[in-house]
Structure formats: C-alpha cells, structure tokens
C-alpha cells in the first residue's frame, strides 16, 4: 500500500504514545487521506490536545488560521507542505464532535468516548478508523442535522448545493452498507436512541439510501439533540446566513484584485513571501502555476508579478509598454540596460529620454503599490508568490533601480523622480522575500524552448540572475529545471518553511 512518509511518521507517534484517535468520517477515501490528497478527519482524545498540538507543530506542521465563518470550537487545522507527494497534508483535528448545519455546526454530539472505544484497526492503511456501524449512524445523524431552513428555502436552496452533498452521502452510504454488521449496528442505535429507534433505522440497511426517508426523522433527531446545541433555531439561521453571505462577498471582492480578504486559511503569525527568478525558457511560468495550484488548495495565496516585462501591469503603464516594444529594436531595457555607459544617453532624443523616464516613474509607482500590498498581506498571514522581485543592490537591470543616474541631474524634476524611486527601492530592505528561488537550465534546453535567443544572450541572462545579491534575510536557493516540472516544484516545496 502506497503511503506518505510524513503521515506514517505522525501516526506511528500516536501509536507509540498511546494517543487515542480515529479517522471518523469519509473512510471511503482513506487511501487518498493517508497520502495527503484529502483531509485527515481525525477525532482525538480531548485530554491529550496540548500534547498532540505540540508534537504536530514540532514536526513542521503549522496551525492554520481560518476566517470567522469557518471557525468552530474544538476543531483545529494543522497543515504541512509536503514535497513527497506535492500537496498540503491537512490534519483536520476534531477534539469534540461538533456537527450540524453547514457553516454553523451548532450541535455537539457527546459520543467521542464511545466512538474511540469502538474504533477498528485498518491494517491495509495502518490507521485507526471509526467502526462502519458508528460511521453509518453518524452519516444519518449528520444528514438530518444539516436539514435546516437555509438548506430548504434560503441561500443553500437557491444555489442548489445540496445535490452534490446528496450524491456524496449516497455513495458513502452504499460503501458502508457492505461493511456494517447488523447486530452491532442495532446495539449502537439502542445505546444512543433506545429500542424504538431500532425499528425505524434498521430497515435502511435493506432499502438503501433514500434521502427523503432519512429526512422523515430529521425533526425527531434535531429535537433529541436540542440540549446539545450552541445556538437555537433563530440564532443558527442568522449565523448561517451571515457566514454564507460573507463568504460569497469575499469571493466576489477577491476577483477584483483590488482587495484581498481571507476565505481559506492563513498562517498564524506572519505571512510568507516566495519569489521566483529565471531567464526566459527556464520554465518559470509553468513552475509558478503548479506551485500556486498546490498551495492555494489549503492556504490563502496571492500571486503578484513584480517585473517590468510582459506580466500583468497597471493600466497607466500598458501604453508605454506597447510603445517600448514598438520603437525599441533591441529587447533589453533601452538606455537603462547599461546605466554606467554615459554615451548611450546621447544617442537618444530628448523625447525618447522623457518617455523612458515616465515609464520608469510609472513602474516604480506600481512597485511601491505592490510592496505595500505584500507588507499588508504578510501581516495578515497570506502566502505570497511573486514572479521576480525588485532589488536595490544591482542598478539598471534585473528589476533594480532605473533612475539612479538622475540623482544628480541638473533638471530638478528628474532628480525628484530619481529620489522617489530610491525611496521605493529602500523599502525592499524590510519588505523582502522569505524565500528566493533562482531557476536555471542547460543552455541547450533553453535554446530548444527559445530558438530566437542566442547562446550568448542565454548565458548572459542566466549569469546575471544567478549572481544577483539580495537582502541577507532572504534565503536563496538555486534549482535546475532540466528535470520534469513536478520534480522542480517538489524541490521548491522542500525549501518552504513558513
């Protein structure tokens, strides 16, 4: 059986230290869960919570911080960036059974000790799971407790979101039927509901999953657990609708890229900035896309283009970008490519020089805005992935200052712009990447990918990037991209230490 090394390590620790636990729901997907491809929904012994958390944090897990509409008592998220399978392992720790309405979970089912006492050992996956009898009963109870006004008449009904949940529940039900022992199932029903309920629930083993029939018992089950509720019906309705509206509002706002509001999970203390550098043909765009896809499944991740090339730019700069491509015959950064050589200034007309300065001004203003955004997102605990990053140690090229030669220019306006740019680049001394990835590849490979580039150009561009010096607090890693993209991403994931 294929397993994940980190998951195996964690489970072995629980076994050796006699920590009571079991994977209590969705055991149909236990194969994917032990690989880290889906959540590990684990019910733990509440009395060992501090010990469990301390161990997970000591082995590289981070405690995810969920937005208020996804926060529930006695439920914690522990996340581990896993380079072995290129995913994020999510230990969804349940210290008590908090279940019920979607986005509310107003019920506490005090069955934890019974479920842990009846857990079974899955020898194929080397993990303890809830017994199929308990899992089936929990599935029925969960379906009934989710059946509130929102699901029937309000936002959930409008969005028709119950169809997917119905399909998933039916599949789980059918999978569990093949594993349930009738006598054990009867005993568990009798233990928690009494003899009369055996007659009601036991026939479901023969009839299969009938959603409408299960819902016939919804009101009775909800009344039975009324004393276990955190909210009454009115409070539950208000909390549920508030959470759902806030979630959808944030999703819409985030699409504008003007404001970023958390909808998944952020890091508990401070965000983490990952910057990727690489010459054309090194596979930087592909690598960035895969990395973003992996991390954004569990974390709130923002991608920013910090360069001056073909990436996303402000509307103000786009006309000047077009003019530069139109009128500059060479592909380097015009007069600023070699700012030391004063003769190159004389070869350009005053109009061209002014245009270049305006373009540089728009660029540093854009970077100032993005640096402020990075600082704000980092404070909120976001993971930020950037394509390139401004640096203040190499002037005139590779995202360094462009107006440095104008600091002593006789025209006061040019001096002003140069000083403003200098202030922007000084911000990189304290708004810096936590991890800088320099991608490189063999010249022959890049030549195949970019046949229009000469070997001399490729060699020069790669040397410039590999020799770039950054802030001392930035950890720099050089990774070859001669290997498959998934392998490259795996190497990057190894270096991420939030």
N, C-alpha and C positions, 0 to 999 in steps of 0.2 A: 504494500500500500504506500503510495506516494504521500509524504508528509512534509511539513515545513519545520526546519531546524529550530527556529525561534519558538514556534507553538509547542513543539515537543519539549523544549527546554523548560518552558513555563509550566506545562502540565506535569512534567517529572518533578518539578519543585513542589507542586501542590501534593503530589502523591507521597513524596518523601517526608513532607512536613505535616501530613495528616490534615490537610485543609479540605473541609467538606465542600464539594461543589458538584454541579452537574449542568450539562448543556440542556436547557429546559424546554426549548421550543424549536420548531423548524429543523428537526433532526433528519428530515428527508434530505437536507442539503449539508449533512455533516461532513461529507467528503470535501466539499468546497470550503467549509468553515475551517477545517484543520490546515488548509493550505493558505488561509488568509484571504480567499477570494470573496467570502461573505462574512457577516458579523459572527463572532463567537458570543452567543447569548448565554451567559453563564450565571447561574444562581449560586451565590456564595453564602456561607455561614456569616451572618451579620457580626458576630462577636470577633471574627478574625479580620474585619475590614481594614484596620490600620496596618496590620501585618501584610495583607495582600497588596495594598496600595504601595507600601514602602518597597516591597520586592519588585513590583512591576516598574516603578519609577527608577529603581536601581539598575534595571536591565535594559534601559533605553526607551521605555515607553514614556509618552507624555500624556498628561491628563488634559483631554480636550475640554475647552470651554464652550458650551452650547449657548445659543441665543435664548432669551427667556421663554420663547414659545416652544422650545424643545428641551426644556429643563424639567426634570421630575425628581421628587425626593427618593433617596435610596437607590438611584440609578446613576452610574458614572461611566464615562467613556475614556478608555485607555488605548492610545494609538501608537503604533510602531511602524516606522518607514522601513519596509522590508526589501532588500536588494536581491534576496534569493529568488523570489517569485515576481518581483517588480509590482508590488502592491502595498497597501497600507493595512496591516493587521489591526483589527478593531475588536478589542475585548470589551463587549457591552456588559458591564458588571451590574447585576441585579442583586442587591443585598436584601431586598424585600420584594414581594410580588406586587408591584404597582401596575395595574392593568385598567382597561376600560376604554372610554371614548377616545377616538383619535385626537391627538394634541391636547388631551386633558388628563386622561388616566386618573380618574377620581376614586377608584376603588383600590383597597388594599386587601388582597387575599392572603389570609394568615395560614397558609398551608406549607410554608417553607420547610419546616422540620419534617413534615410527612413526606414531601417530595424528595428531600435529601436522604431520608432514611430508606426510601424505596428505589433509589437510583440504581441503575444497572451498568455493568462494565461492557463497553463496546471494544472487543478485542481486536477488531479489524482496524479501528482508528485510534485505539489506545486513549480513550477518553470516557469519562462517566457521563451518561445521559439520563434524562428523566425516563421512567418506565413508559412504555407505549400507552398503558392504561391511564396514567396520570396525564400524559401529553394529550391524549384524545379528550379527556374530560376538560382539561384546561382550554383546548381549542373550542369546545362547545360553549364554555362559560365566556370566553373572550369574545366570540361572535355575538352572544346575547348582550353582553355589557356594552358593546360598541353601538348597539342599535338605539341611538338617541334621536332627538328632534332634528339635529343638524344633518344626520345621515338620511333621514326620511324626507325632510321638507326644505332644508336651507341649503347652504353652500355646497355641502357634500353631494346633495341630491342634484343640484344644478350641474356640477362638474362631472357627475356620473362616475365618481371614483370608486363606488362600491363594487363595480363589475370586476375590476382587477382583484380586489380583496376576496370577492366571492370565488373567483377562479382559483386563487392560491389556496383558500381554505378547503375547497372541494378536493384539490389534488392532495393536500396534506391528509385530509380525512381518509381518502381511499388508500393512501400509503400506510396509514396507521391501522386500518381495518385488518390488514394481512398479518399484523403483529400482535394484536390485542388478544389477551386471554379473557374469555367471557366471565369466568368466575372471579378473577382478580378485579376486573372492571366493575362487577356488581358489588364487590366488597368495598371498593373505593367510593362508589356512589352512596352506598349505605352509610359509610363513615362520615361523609360530609353533608349528605342531604336527607338521609333517612330511608326507610324501606319503601315508602310510597313512590319515591323518585326512580327506583329501580325499574318499575313498570313503565315509567314514562321514557326513560333514556335508553334502556337496554334494547328495545326494538330497532333503534337506529343502526345497530350492528348488521341487521338484515336488510333494512330499507336503503342504506347508504346515505350520502349527504344530500339532504333535502333542505335547502336554505329556509324556505317558508315554514317548514315543520319545526326547525330549530327555533325560529323566532317566535313560535307559539309559546315557548317557555321563557321568552326574554323578560316579560314583566315580572313573572314569579321569581326568576333568578335575581333580577335587579332589586326586588323587594327583600329577598333573602339576605343580600349583602348591603342593605341600606345603612346599617350601623357601621360598616367598614368604609364609608365614603368620606372623602375630604371636602367635597362640595355637594350641595343639594342640587336639584334639577335646574333651578333658575341660575344659580352660580355656575354650574357646569356649562350651561348653554352660553352664558356671557363669556366665560373664559375661553371656551372652544372657538366661538366666532371671532373673538378678539385676536386669538393666536393665528387663526387661519387668515384673517384679513391682513394682519401684519406681515405674515409670511409672503403672501402674494403681492402685497405692496412693495416689499423689499426686492422681490424677484423682478418686478417691473422697473423699479428705480435703478437697480444694478445694470440693467440692459443699456441704460443711457451712458454709462461710464463717467457720469458727472459726479455721482456719489456712490460710495461702496458701503453697503450695510451687511453685516454678517447674517448668513442663512444656514450655514452648516456648523463648523467648529473652528475655533481659533486657538492659538497656543496660549497657555495660561499666563505667562509672564510678559514676554516680548516676542514680537514677530521675527521672521527670518527672511533675509534677502538673498536670493540666488541669482547670480549674473553669469550669462554665458557669452563668451567671446570666441570668434572663429572667423577665418577668412572665407570668402565665397568658395563653396564646394566641399566644405568640411562637414556638411550635414547638420548645421546648427539649427535650422528651421524645423527639420524633422525631429531632432532630439528635443528641442524645446516643446514641441507639440505633444510628444509622448509623455514627457515629464509632467507637463501641465495636466494632462488627462489622468495620470495616476494619482497625483496629489489632490486634485480637485474633487475626487470621489468622496473624500472624507473631510478635507480641510477647505476653509475659505481661502482661495488662491486668486491673486490678481496678476495679470501679465501686463508688462509695460515695455514699449520699445523706446530705448533711451538714445538711439543713434541719430544720424543725420541723413541716412540713405533712403531706401525705398519703403521703410516701415511706416507705421501709422504716425501721422503728424497732425499738427493743428491746421485749421482752415486757412489761417493767416499765412502759413509757410508754404502751402501747396503751390500757389502761383510761382513763387520764387524757385521752388524745387523744379518746376517744369521749365522755367527759363534757364536754369543752370544746365539741365540736361540738353536743352535746345541749342544753347550758344557755346558751351564749353566742349571743345573737341576731345580733350582728354578726360578720363574718368576719375582722376584724383581730385582732391579738394582745392582746385583752382590755385589762386595766389597763396593760399594759406598752407598748401602742402609742404612747402619749404619756406617757412617764415624767416629763416635766417638769411636767405639769399635776397638781398635788397634789390637786385637788378630786376627781379621778376615783377616788382611793383610797377616799374616804369613801363613795362610792356602792355599794361592795361590802361584803358582810358579812365578818366575820372568818373564817368558814368558807370562803367563796369565796377570800379572800385567801390563806388557808393552802393551799387546793387549788392555786392558781396558783403558789405558791412551791414546793410539792412537785413540780409539773410542771416548773418551771424547773430544780430540782435534778436531776431525772431527765434532763432534756435536756442540762445541762452535763456530767453524768457520761458520758452517751452520746457526747457530742462529745469529751470527753477520751480515751475509749477509741479513737475513730476517728482522732483526731490522732496518738495513739501508733502506731496501725496504719499510718497514712500515713508516719510517720517511719521505721518499720521496713521497709516496702515500698520506700520511696525508697532506703534503704541497700542493699537487695538488687537495685536496678536496675529495678524494676517501672515501668510506666506506670500512673498512677492517674488515673481520670476521676471527677470529683465533680459532683454536681448541687447547686449552691450551696456556700458555704464560710463558716465563722464569721469575723467580722471584729471588731476591737477599737476601731475608730475612730468607729463610729456606734452609740450606745447606744439600746436599747429597740425597735429594729425592724431588718428585713433581716439577720437572723442575728447581730445584735450582742448584748452583754450585757443580760440582763433584770432582774437584781437590783442594778443599780448604785445605785439609790436606797436600798437597805437597808444600805449600807456603814456608815452612822452611825445605824442603827435602835436604839432603846433595848433591844429584846429581843436578848440575846446570840446566840441560835440563828440568828436572821435575819441578824445581822452575820456569823456564821461562814459561812453558806451564800453570802452575797454575796462574801466574801473568797475562798472556794474557787472560785466562778465566775470571779472576777477572775484567779486564777492560771491557770485553764484557758485563758482568752482571751489571756493573756500568751504562751502557747505559740505562738500564731499569728504572733508576731514572728520565730520561727525555723522554724516548720513552716508554710510558706506555699505557695500555688500558684506554679508557674513561669510559667503562662500563665492569664490570666483572660479569658474570653470573655463579653462583655455583649451579649446578643441583644435586638434591639428591632424593632418593626414599626410600620407606619402604624396609627393609631387605628381607621380604618375596617376594616382587615383583622382586627385583634384583636376588634373588635365583632362581626364576622361569625362568628368562631370561638367567642367567649364572649358570646353575646347577653345573658346575665344581668348582665354588668358594664356600669356606666355609663361614659360617655366621661370624666367627671371622675375616676373610680376608675382607669381605664386610664392616663390621663395622669399621675396622681399616682404610681402604681406604677412606671411606666417612668422617670419623672424621678428617683425615689428610687434606682433601680438604676443608671441612667446616671451619677448624681452620686456614687455610692459611692466612697470613697477606700480604697485597700488599701496593703499593705506596699510600700515603694518598690522592693523587689527583684522584685516581681511585675510581669510585662509585661501590660498591659491592652489589649485590642482590642475595639472596638465593631463588630458585624457586623449589618447589616439582614437580616431574614428575610422580606422581601417577595418574595424570589426562591425558586425551587424548592429543596427540602431538599438535593439533591445539590450544588447550587451553593453553598449555605451551608456545607456540610461541606468543600467544596473550599477555600473562603476560610479555614476553620479550619486545615486541613492545611497551608496556606501559612505559617501563623504558628507551627507546631510546630517547635521547633529543639532537639532533645534533646542 
